[in-house]
Amino acid sequence: MADQKKAGQNIDQIRELIFGEYIQKYERRFKDIAQDSKKLNQLVEELRQQLAAEAEIQKAEQQKKIGDLKKSIQSELQKAVKQIESLQSDKVDSLQLANLLIDLGMRLKGENVLDSINPDGEDRSDG
């Protein structure tokens, strides 16, 4: 048994002499790769966090812009409604003015406005 143990140690020594330098290089290389991988993972995580923060900022800015646009559109819509109402009231006033002018013209001619319109709503003055 001692011979087997001694033979095993001799083989280990021979292996160490032949491959020891290569094994140490590979171990250093794997250790360097593991460290580089860890650094890359940390960097990726930092970048992910930065992107998430920037995305939140962009989202908030876009929501604010959308809110501002909604307010602007509502304001412009209210202005347009007021203009439409003003135009409609002007139109009514124009119709009233036209009716007053017709009434005035008929009175100047000495005619009654109601006499010139038949019950069907047609003008009788033309003939």
PECOR-V290855 format. One record per backbone hydrogen bond with DSSP energy under -0.5 kcal/mol. CO is the residue of the C=O (numbers start at 1). NH is the residue of the N-H. Records with the same first field share a line. If there is no record, write none. Layout:
CO = NH / NH
This chain:
1 = 5
2 = 6
3 = 7
4 = 8
5 = 9
6 = 10
7 = 11
8 = 12
9 = 13
10 = 14
11 = 15
12 = 16
13 = 17
14 = 18
15 = 19 / 20
16 = 20
19 = 23
20 = 24
21 = 25
22 = 26
23 = 27
24 = 28
25 = 29
26 = 30
27 = 31
28 = 32
29 = 33
30 = 34
31 = 35
32 = 36
33 = 37
34 = 38
35 = 39
36 = 40
37 = 41
38 = 42
39 = 43
40 = 44
41 = 45
42 = 46
43 = 47
44 = 48
45 = 49
46 = 50
47 = 51
48 = 52
49 = 53
50 = 54
51 = 55
52 = 56
53 = 57
54 = 58
55 = 59
56 = 60
57 = 61
58 = 62
59 = 63
60 = 64
61 = 65
62 = 66
63 = 67
64 = 68
65 = 69
66 = 70
67 = 71
68 = 72
69 = 73
70 = 74
71 = 75
72 = 76
73 = 77
74 = 78
75 = 79
76 = 80
77 = 81
78 = 82
79 = 83
80 = 84
81 = 85
82 = 86
83 = 87
84 = 88
85 = 89
86 = 90
87 = 91
88 = 92
89 = 93
90 = 94
91 = 95
92 = 96
93 = 97
94 = 98
95 = 99
96 = 100
97 = 101
98 = 102
99 = 103
100 = 104
101 = 105
102 = 106
103 = 107
104 = 108
105 = 109
106 = 110 / 111
112 = 116
113 = 116
114 = 117
116 = 124 / 125
118 = 121
122 = 118
124 = 127
